[in-house]
Amino acid sequence: MAETECAVCTKEIDVLDKFNGEMLCEDCYENYRNEESEVTDDE
């Protein structure tokens, strides 16, 4: 199993756990996704 680091908190994550192509752990991805949805409010 290959491992890499989360781009935000540098926690070790499995390469297969990359979210949406981002090098983020699950927690940081949730935060990132929440920030994204707040910014893009053009529904």
JODAZI-V975922 format. One record per backbone hydrogen bond with DSSP energy under -0.5 kcal/mol. NH is the residue of the N-H (numbers start at 0). CO is the residue of the C=O. If there is no record, write none. Layout:
# JODAZI-V975922
nh	co
NH	CO
NH	CO
This chain:
# JODAZI-V975922
nh	co
3	12
5	10
6	22
9	5
12	3
14	1
16	13
17	14
18	21
19	17
21	18
23	21
28	24
29	25
30	26
31	27
32	28
33	29
34	30
35	31
36	32
37	33
38	34
39	35
40	38
